[in-house]
């Protein structure tokens, strides 16, 4: 399924949110540069992903804590102008929590991470290994976010939202900036949960390349927002719910992304599983479901590149139990 987003231009984003611009992303890159990895890109042959031309894969699953999330988390904390004695508090399906735990350990801070019961054991272990305090609250991510909001109000801790904050979006935008310096392409495919990564990447490219949002068909929050002209709630379930399981696009990501995202496509859980397996069999890349979603869009034909079109796909996370991919 494909949906056209808003017209791509450099006009102000809708609503009262101030859009993230390239200057904010440049500042974020300077601020977090000593704390994040420049993750590699590889070019894979057309046959591997059933595309007309070779595809560029951005292997962001090799980032600290196993996903792109430290970029936004570091920028949020380092730009805050100080952290309360209570430290950091956040909610997460798993990846952002691991990132905040990593940030807290590196910077010598306390961190408390609220996760839903749906958060996989592998991601919970990674959060606890970082030294953060793990709290299970509710069934889906939004339940955990409500609990984290209450905790921040009680303790005065700095709330590090997974996606709905300009500093987080600017931090995620450093991935787009980095990718631009590493490879040449016409289109970039970005998996979407709450929209922070999509917003950051779109805010960097600003229409200079095609940005395509990729979501599980079971959690079409961005696609439904495009249809409605504003974020709306959707049900949350399916294979990638732990990482792409926000029930609505954040207000900040929507304001930042919607002017610059060309279209939205949906992929099934079976498509995602097939992409995980193809990445493993063909490249020995172990991606989690959310991390493989962008590749799934190519394999299943949800996004069909034109002849000669160069496509980049962001493999954004790798926090997964290997047995769920290999079957061993």
Secondary structure, DSSP 8 states (H G I E B T S, - for coil): -EEE-S--SSS--SSS-----HHHHHHHHHHHTTTS----EEEE-HHHHT-SS-EEEEEGGGSGGGBTHHHHHHHHHHTSS---TT-EEEEESSHHHHHHHHHHHHHT--EEEEE-TTS-HHHHHHHHHTT-EEEE-SSSHHHHHHHHHHHHHHH--EE--SSSSHHHHHHHHHHHHHHHHH---SEEEEE-SSSHHHHHHHHHHTTSSEEEEEEETT--HHHHHHHHTS-------STTHHHH--SS--HHHHHHHTTT--EEEEE-HHHHHHHHHHHHHHH-----HHHHHHHHHHHTTSS---TT--EEEEE-B----HHHHH--
